[in-house]
Amino acid sequence: MPTSRYYTEQAKLLLSWALAARDPAIAARLEARGRELLTQANMPEDSAVRDLKPLLDEFNAAQLRKDLREN
């Protein structure tokens, strides 16, 4: 499982890319993902929430697929 340090380093990288991006939409996506990683970096290492992350990601992906099929 990644550590807080890993998430922090990845977030810094994404946020620096967001500042350098010329396309505002891409910059916004990079910034949003960077913020998500900073949130994960601030979670306690033994958090039960972190254990649920893969399940939540799977659920959210299924919802997106469902929305795309309906449109």
Gaussian input, Z-matrix of N, CA and C with variables (Angstrom, degrees):
# hf/3-21g

backbone

0 1
 N
 C     1     B1
 C     2     B2     1     A1
 N     3     B3     2     A2     1     D1
 C     4     B4     3     A3     2     D2
 C     5     B5     4     A4     3     D3
 N     6     B6     5     A5     4     D4
 C     7     B7     6     A6     5     D5
 C     8     B8     7     A7     6     D6
 N     9     B9     8     A8     7     D7
 C    10    B10     9     A9     8     D8
 C    11    B11    10    A10     9     D9
 N    12    B12    11    A11    10    D10
 C    13    B13    12    A12    11    D11
 C    14    B14    13    A13    12    D12
 N    15    B15    14    A14    13    D13
 C    16    B16    15    A15    14    D14
 C    17    B17    16    A16    15    D15
 N    18    B18    17    A17    16    D16
 C    19    B19    18    A18    17    D17
 C    20    B20    19    A19    18    D18
 N    21    B21    20    A20    19    D19
 C    22    B22    21    A21    20    D20
 C    23    B23    22    A22    21    D21
 N    24    B24    23    A23    22    D22
 C    25    B25    24    A24    23    D23
 C    26    B26    25    A25    24    D24
 N    27    B27    26    A26    25    D25
 C    28    B28    27    A27    26    D26
 C    29    B29    28    A28    27    D27
 N    30    B30    29    A29    28    D28
 C    31    B31    30    A30    29    D29
 C    32    B32    31    A31    30    D30
 N    33    B33    32    A32    31    D31
 C    34    B34    33    A33    32    D32
 C    35    B35    34    A34    33    D33
 N    36    B36    35    A35    34    D34
 C    37    B37    36    A36    35    D35
 C    38    B38    37    A37    36    D36
 N    39    B39    38    A38    37    D37
 C    40    B40    39    A39    38    D38
 C    41    B41    40    A40    39    D39
 N    42    B42    41    A41    40    D40
 C    43    B43    42    A42    41    D41
 C    44    B44    43    A43    42    D42
 N    45    B45    44    A44    43    D43
 C    46    B46    45    A45    44    D44
 C    47    B47    46    A46    45    D45
 N    48    B48    47    A47    46    D46
 C    49    B49    48    A48    47    D47
 C    50    B50    49    A49    48    D48
 N    51    B51    50    A50    49    D49
 C    52    B52    51    A51    50    D50
 C    53    B53    52    A52    51    D51
 N    54    B54    53    A53    52    D52
 C    55    B55    54    A54    53    D53
 C    56    B56    55    A55    54    D54
 N    57    B57    56    A56    55    D55
 C    58    B58    57    A57    56    D56
 C    59    B59    58    A58    57    D57
 N    60    B60    59    A59    58    D58
 C    61    B61    60    A60    59    D59
 C    62    B62    61    A61    60    D60
 N    63    B63    62    A62    61    D61
 C    64    B64    63    A63    62    D62
 C    65    B65    64    A64    63    D63
 N    66    B66    65    A65    64    D64
 C    67    B67    66    A66    65    D65
 C    68    B68    67    A67    66    D66
 N    69    B69    68    A68    67    D67
 C    70    B70    69    A69    68    D68
 C    71    B71    70    A70    69    D69
 N    72    B72    71    A71    70    D70
 C    73    B73    72    A72    71    D71
 C    74    B74    73    A73    72    D72
 N    75    B75    74    A74    73    D73
 C    76    B76    75    A75    74    D74
 C    77    B77    76    A76    75    D75
 N    78    B78    77    A77    76    D76
 C    79    B79    78    A78    77    D77
 C    80    B80    79    A79    78    D78
 N    81    B81    80    A80    79    D79
 C    82    B82    81    A81    80    D80
 C    83    B83    82    A82    81    D81
 N    84    B84    83    A83    82    D82
 C    85    B85    84    A84    83    D83
 C    86    B86    85    A85    84    D84
 N    87    B87    86    A86    85    D85
 C    88    B88    87    A87    86    D86
 C    89    B89    88    A88    87    D87
 N    90    B90    89    A89    88    D88
 C    91    B91    90    A90    89    D89
 C    92    B92    91    A91    90    D90
 N    93    B93    92    A92    91    D91
 C    94    B94    93    A93    92    D92
 C    95    B95    94    A94    93    D93
 N    96    B96    95    A95    94    D94
 C    97    B97    96    A96    95    D95
 C    98    B98    97    A97    96    D96
 N    99    B99    98    A98    97    D97
 C   100   B100    99    A99    98    D98
 C   101   B101   100   A100    99    D99
 N   102   B102   101   A101   100   D100
 C   103   B103   102   A102   101   D101
 C   104   B104   103   A103   102   D102
 N   105   B105   104   A104   103   D103
 C   106   B106   105   A105   104   D104
 C   107   B107   106   A106   105   D105
 N   108   B108   107   A107   106   D106
 C   109   B109   108   A108   107   D107
 C   110   B110   109   A109   108   D108
 N   111   B111   110   A110   109   D109
 C   112   B112   111   A111   110   D110
 C   113   B113   112   A112   111   D111
 N   114   B114   113   A113   112   D112
 C   115   B115   114   A114   113   D113
 C   116   B116   115   A115   114   D114
 N   117   B117   116   A116   115   D115
 C   118   B118   117   A117   116   D116
 C   119   B119   118   A118   117   D117
 N   120   B120   119   A119   118   D118
 C   121   B121   120   A120   119   D119
 C   122   B122   121   A121   120   D120
 N   123   B123   122   A122   121   D121
 C   124   B124   123   A123   122   D122
 C   125   B125   124   A124   123   D123
 N   126   B126   125   A125   124   D124
 C   127   B127   126   A126   125   D125
 C   128   B128   127   A127   126   D126
 N   129   B129   128   A128   127   D127
 C   130   B130   129   A129   128   D128
 C   131   B131   130   A130   129   D129
 N   132   B132   131   A131   130   D130
 C   133   B133   132   A132   131   D131
 C   134   B134   133   A133   132   D132
 N   135   B135   134   A134   133   D133
 C   136   B136   135   A135   134   D134
 C   137   B137   136   A136   135   D135
 N   138   B138   137   A137   136   D136
 C   139   B139   138   A138   137   D137
 C   140   B140   139   A139   138   D138
 N   141   B141   140   A140   139   D139
 C   142   B142   141   A141   140   D140
 C   143   B143   142   A142   141   D141
 N   144   B144   143   A143   142   D142
 C   145   B145   144   A144   143   D143
 C   146   B146   145   A145   144   D144
 N   147   B147   146   A146   145   D145
 C   148   B148   147   A147   146   D146
 C   149   B149   148   A148   147   D147
 N   150   B150   149   A149   148   D148
 C   151   B151   150   A150   149   D149
 C   152   B152   151   A151   150   D150
 N   153   B153   152   A152   151   D151
 C   154   B154   153   A153   152   D152
 C   155   B155   154   A154   153   D153
 N   156   B156   155   A155   154   D154
 C   157   B157   156   A156   155   D155
 C   158   B158   157   A157   156   D156
 N   159   B159   158   A158   157   D157
 C   160   B160   159   A159   158   D158
 C   161   B161   160   A160   159   D159
 N   162   B162   161   A161   160   D160
 C   163   B163   162   A162   161   D161
 C   164   B164   163   A163   162   D162
 N   165   B165   164   A164   163   D163
 C   166   B166   165   A165   164   D164
 C   167   B167   166   A166   165   D165
 N   168   B168   167   A167   166   D166
 C   169   B169   168   A168   167   D167
 C   170   B170   169   A169   168   D168
 N   171   B171   170   A170   169   D169
 C   172   B172   171   A171   170   D170
 C   173   B173   172   A172   171   D171
 N   174   B174   173   A173   172   D172
 C   175   B175   174   A174   173   D173
 C   176   B176   175   A175   174   D174
 N   177   B177   176   A176   175   D175
 C   178   B178   177   A177   176   D176
 C   179   B179   178   A178   177   D177
 N   180   B180   179   A179   178   D178
 C   181   B181   180   A180   179   D179
 C   182   B182   181   A181   180   D180
 N   183   B183   182   A182   181   D181
 C   184   B184   183   A183   182   D182
 C   185   B185   184   A184   183   D183
 N   186   B186   185   A185   184   D184
 C   187   B187   186   A186   185   D185
 C   188   B188   187   A187   186   D186
 N   189   B189   188   A188   187   D187
 C   190   B190   189   A189   188   D188
 C   191   B191   190   A190   189   D189
 N   192   B192   191   A191   190   D190
 C   193   B193   192   A192   191   D191
 C   194   B194   193   A193   192   D192
 N   195   B195   194   A194   193   D193
 C   196   B196   195   A195   194   D194
 C   197   B197   196   A196   195   D195
 N   198   B198   197   A197   196   D196
 C   199   B199   198   A198   197   D197
 C   200   B200   199   A199   198   D198
 N   201   B201   200   A200   199   D199
 C   202   B202   201   A201   200   D200
 C   203   B203   202   A202   201   D201
 N   204   B204   203   A203   202   D202
 C   205   B205   204   A204   203   D203
 C   206   B206   205   A205   204   D204
 N   207   B207   206   A206   205   D205
 C   208   B208   207   A207   206   D206
 C   209   B209   208   A208   207   D207
 N   210   B210   209   A209   208   D208
 C   211   B211   210   A210   209   D209
 C   212   B212   211   A211   210   D210

   B1=1.4404
   B2=1.5297
   B3=1.3206
   B4=1.4650
   B5=1.5324
   B6=1.3054
   B7=1.4590
   B8=1.5247
   B9=1.3173
   B10=1.4670
   B11=1.5257
   B12=1.3246
   B13=1.4688
   B14=1.5309
   B15=1.3286
   B16=1.4645
   B17=1.5302
   B18=1.3388
   B19=1.4626
   B20=1.5308
   B21=1.3173
   B22=1.4636
   B23=1.5294
   B24=1.3267
   B25=1.4718
   B26=1.5291
   B27=1.3222
   B28=1.4634
   B29=1.5253
   B30=1.3222
   B31=1.4611
   B32=1.5255
   B33=1.3178
   B34=1.4704
   B35=1.5213
   B36=1.3154
   B37=1.4553
   B38=1.5273
   B39=1.3235
   B40=1.4624
   B41=1.5303
   B42=1.3282
   B43=1.4611
   B44=1.5297
   B45=1.3227
   B46=1.4715
   B47=1.5263
   B48=1.3261
   B49=1.4661
   B50=1.5259
   B51=1.3258
   B52=1.4633
   B53=1.5296
   B54=1.3205
   B55=1.4620
   B56=1.5311
   B57=1.3269
   B58=1.4610
   B59=1.5332
   B60=1.3248
   B61=1.4679
   B62=1.5230
   B63=1.3056
   B64=1.4644
   B65=1.5236
   B66=1.3237
   B67=1.4639
   B68=1.5286
   B69=1.3358
   B70=1.4627
   B71=1.5363
   B72=1.3298
   B73=1.4654
   B74=1.5295
   B75=1.3143
   B76=1.4642
   B77=1.5249
   B78=1.3128
   B79=1.4654
   B80=1.5252
   B81=1.3179
   B82=1.4677
   B83=1.5254
   B84=1.3356
   B85=1.4677
   B86=1.5209
   B87=1.3238
   B88=1.4586
   B89=1.5260
   B90=1.3156
   B91=1.4606
   B92=1.5306
   B93=1.3201
   B94=1.4674
   B95=1.5264
   B96=1.3127
   B97=1.4702
   B98=1.5273
   B99=1.3061
   B100=1.4581
   B101=1.5170
   B102=1.3257
   B103=1.4649
   B104=1.5259
   B105=1.3269
   B106=1.4682
   B107=1.5259
   B108=1.3234
   B109=1.4586
   B110=1.5272
   B111=1.3290
   B112=1.4654
   B113=1.5231
   B114=1.3175
   B115=1.4626
   B116=1.5223
   B117=1.3168
   B118=1.4663
   B119=1.5188
   B120=1.3109
   B121=1.4608
   B122=1.5228
   B123=1.3129
   B124=1.4543
   B125=1.5278
   B126=1.3255
   B127=1.4663
   B128=1.5230
   B129=1.3291
   B130=1.4665
   B131=1.5284
   B132=1.3044
   B133=1.4682
   B134=1.5311
   B135=1.3140
   B136=1.4616
   B137=1.5258
   B138=1.3075
   B139=1.4561
   B140=1.5274
   B141=1.3268
   B142=1.4677
   B143=1.5196
   B144=1.3318
   B145=1.4648
   B146=1.5161
   B147=1.3244
   B148=1.4558
   B149=1.5278
   B150=1.3216
   B151=1.4640
   B152=1.5302
   B153=1.3151
   B154=1.4592
   B155=1.5209
   B156=1.3064
   B157=1.4693
   B158=1.5296
   B159=1.3343
   B160=1.4751
   B161=1.5310
   B162=1.3251
   B163=1.4656
   B164=1.5213
   B165=1.3201
   B166=1.4602
   B167=1.5201
   B168=1.3136
   B169=1.4720
   B170=1.5271
   B171=1.3231
   B172=1.4674
   B173=1.5278
   B174=1.3320
   B175=1.4635
   B176=1.5233
   B177=1.3279
   B178=1.4629
   B179=1.5247
   B180=1.3130
   B181=1.4673
   B182=1.5261
   B183=1.3233
   B184=1.4629
   B185=1.5274
   B186=1.3286
   B187=1.4616
   B188=1.5215
   B189=1.3395
   B190=1.4700
   B191=1.5261
   B192=1.3318
   B193=1.4683
   B194=1.5234
   B195=1.3210
   B196=1.4675
   B197=1.5240
   B198=1.3298
   B199=1.4576
   B200=1.5270
   B201=1.3337
   B202=1.4679
   B203=1.5219
   B204=1.3278
   B205=1.4665
   B206=1.5164
   B207=1.3415
   B208=1.4573
   B209=1.5227
   B210=1.3125
   B211=1.4848
   B212=1.4760
   A1=108.64
   A2=117.52
   A3=120.48
   A4=111.86
   A5=114.98
   A6=121.53
   A7=110.73
   A8=115.44
   A9=120.47
   A10=110.75
   A11=115.45
   A12=119.39
   A13=111.18
   A14=116.15
   A15=120.85
   A16=110.21
   A17=116.51
   A18=120.22
   A19=111.02
   A20=116.98
   A21=121.15
   A22=110.81
   A23=116.56
   A24=120.35
   A25=111.34
   A26=116.52
   A27=119.81
   A28=110.59
   A29=116.93
   A30=120.90
   A31=110.67
   A32=117.03
   A33=120.61
   A34=110.60
   A35=116.61
   A36=120.90
   A37=110.87
   A38=117.04
   A39=120.50
   A40=111.72
   A41=117.12
   A42=119.88
   A43=111.47
   A44=116.84
   A45=118.67
   A46=110.53
   A47=117.17
   A48=120.34
   A49=110.45
   A50=117.06
   A51=120.80
   A52=110.38
   A53=116.51
   A54=119.79
   A55=111.91
   A56=116.35
   A57=120.60
   A58=113.25
   A59=117.10
   A60=120.81
   A61=110.77
   A62=116.50
   A63=122.20
   A64=111.56
   A65=116.20
   A66=121.21
   A67=108.83
   A68=117.73
   A69=120.61
   A70=113.71
   A71=117.05
   A72=119.98
   A73=110.93
   A74=115.82
   A75=119.92
   A76=110.00
   A77=116.61
   A78=120.29
   A79=110.55
   A80=116.76
   A81=120.63
   A82=111.53
   A83=116.60
   A84=120.00
   A85=110.96
   A86=117.22
   A87=120.87
   A88=110.92
   A89=115.85
   A90=119.86
   A91=110.86
   A92=116.84
   A93=120.42
   A94=110.81
   A95=116.34
   A96=119.42
   A97=110.63
   A98=117.38
   A99=120.85
   A100=111.33
   A101=116.18
   A102=120.23
   A103=111.26
   A104=117.15
   A105=120.17
   A106=110.68
   A107=115.96
   A108=119.54
   A109=111.54
   A110=117.22
   A111=119.37
   A112=110.78
   A113=116.60
   A114=120.16
   A115=110.06
   A116=116.58
   A117=119.91
   A118=111.15
   A119=117.59
   A120=120.94
   A121=110.95
   A122=117.05
   A123=121.07
   A124=113.55
   A125=117.58
   A126=120.51
   A127=109.57
   A128=116.18
   A129=118.50
   A130=110.13
   A131=115.97
   A132=120.76
   A133=112.50
   A134=117.27
   A135=119.80
   A136=112.61
   A137=117.04
   A138=121.98
   A139=111.63
   A140=115.26
   A141=120.05
   A142=110.36
   A143=116.90
   A144=120.80
   A145=110.18
   A146=116.80
   A147=120.40
   A148=110.59
   A149=117.44
   A150=121.20
   A151=111.19
   A152=116.93
   A153=120.87
   A154=112.70
   A155=117.68
   A156=121.98
   A157=112.58
   A158=119.89
   A159=118.41
   A160=112.63
   A161=116.66
   A162=119.65
   A163=111.28
   A164=116.63
   A165=120.09
   A166=111.41
   A167=117.04
   A168=120.65
   A169=110.77
   A170=116.26
   A171=120.75
   A172=110.56
   A173=116.61
   A174=121.14
   A175=110.60
   A176=117.18
   A177=121.20
   A178=111.81
   A179=116.85
   A180=120.38
   A181=110.14
   A182=116.85
   A183=120.51
   A184=110.61
   A185=117.03
   A186=120.57
   A187=111.34
   A188=116.76
   A189=120.26
   A190=110.71
   A191=116.18
   A192=119.14
   A193=110.18
   A194=116.64
   A195=121.40
   A196=110.16
   A197=116.89
   A198=120.87
   A199=111.54
   A200=116.59
   A201=119.72
   A202=111.81
   A203=117.36
   A204=120.35
   A205=111.99
   A206=116.39
   A207=120.51
   A208=112.23
   A209=117.60
   A210=119.97
   A211=111.83
   D1=134.57
   D2=179.14
   D3=-62.02
   D4=151.75
   D5=-179.37
   D6=-95.33
   D7=169.91
   D8=177.00
   D9=-59.27
   D10=-38.21
   D11=179.31
   D12=-61.49
   D13=-42.78
   D14=178.55
   D15=-58.98
   D16=-49.94
   D17=-178.88
   D18=-61.05
   D19=-39.94
   D20=179.82
   D21=-63.36
   D22=-46.07
   D23=179.75
   D24=-63.15
   D25=-42.05
   D26=179.41
   D27=-65.86
   D28=-39.87
   D29=178.66
   D30=-62.64
   D31=-44.05
   D32=178.62
   D33=-59.63
   D34=-41.76
   D35=179.37
   D36=-62.86
   D37=-48.36
   D38=179.92
   D39=-62.85
   D40=-40.48
   D41=-179.83
   D42=-67.69
   D43=-34.23
   D44=176.28
   D45=-68.69
   D46=-37.28
   D47=175.67
   D48=-64.92
   D49=-37.99
   D50=179.38
   D51=-61.45
   D52=-39.87
   D53=178.71
   D54=-66.72
   D55=-30.93
   D56=-177.76
   D57=-87.84
   D58=-15.00
   D59=-175.75
   D60=-67.77
   D61=138.63
   D62=178.69
   D63=-87.79
   D64=-29.27
   D65=-179.64
   D66=-87.25
   D67=119.41
   D68=-177.65
   D69=-60.08
   D70=-33.41
   D71=179.70
   D72=-67.25
   D73=-42.57
   D74=178.21
   D75=-66.98
   D76=-41.49
   D77=178.31
   D78=-59.79
   D79=-41.40
   D80=179.60
   D81=-64.92
   D82=-40.86
   D83=178.72
   D84=-65.58
   D85=-42.49
   D86=178.63
   D87=-63.48
   D88=-42.53
   D89=179.57
   D90=-64.67
   D91=-41.95
   D92=179.65
   D93=-62.01
   D94=-44.31
   D95=179.28
   D96=-66.81
   D97=-38.13
   D98=176.65
   D99=-60.57
   D100=-41.86
   D101=178.04
   D102=-64.90
   D103=-38.69
   D104=176.44
   D105=-59.97
   D106=-43.44
   D107=-179.51
   D108=-67.29
   D109=-35.26
   D110=176.06
   D111=-65.09
   D112=-36.54
   D113=176.06
   D114=-62.29
   D115=-44.25
   D116=178.47
   D117=-64.91
   D118=-36.13
   D119=179.69
   D120=-64.07
   D121=-29.78
   D122=-177.75
   D123=-88.14
   D124=-2.99
   D125=176.17
   D126=-77.47
   D127=144.70
   D128=174.53
   D129=-59.17
   D130=145.69
   D131=-176.85
   D132=-59.24
   D133=-34.41
   D134=-176.25
   D135=-100.09
   D136=22.12
   D137=-175.50
   D138=-65.75
   D139=134.79
   D140=175.57
   D141=-67.07
   D142=-26.84
   D143=178.76
   D144=-61.69
   D145=-40.46
   D146=-179.75
   D147=-61.34
   D148=-33.68
   D149=178.33
   D150=-67.24
   D151=-26.33
   D152=179.99
   D153=-84.67
   D154=-13.08
   D155=-175.65
   D156=-52.95
   D157=-48.91
   D158=179.52
   D159=-60.29
   D160=-37.58
   D161=178.84
   D162=-67.95
   D163=-40.77
   D164=177.74
   D165=-65.84
   D166=-40.14
   D167=177.37
   D168=-61.48
   D169=-42.81
   D170=179.43
   D171=-63.86
   D172=-44.03
   D173=178.76
   D174=-61.26
   D175=-47.36
   D176=-179.33
   D177=-62.64
   D178=-39.46
   D179=178.14
   D180=-64.28
   D181=-40.03
   D182=178.50
   D183=-64.25
   D184=-39.27
   D185=178.20
   D186=-64.68
   D187=-40.09
   D188=178.08
   D189=-64.12
   D190=-42.95
   D191=178.61
   D192=-62.29
   D193=-40.23
   D194=179.00
   D195=-62.37
   D196=-44.69
   D197=179.36
   D198=-62.61
   D199=-40.19
   D200=179.74
   D201=-65.99
   D202=-36.09
   D203=178.48
   D204=-68.52
   D205=-33.15
   D206=-178.37
   D207=-74.97
   D208=-23.64
   D209=-177.33
   D210=-91.13

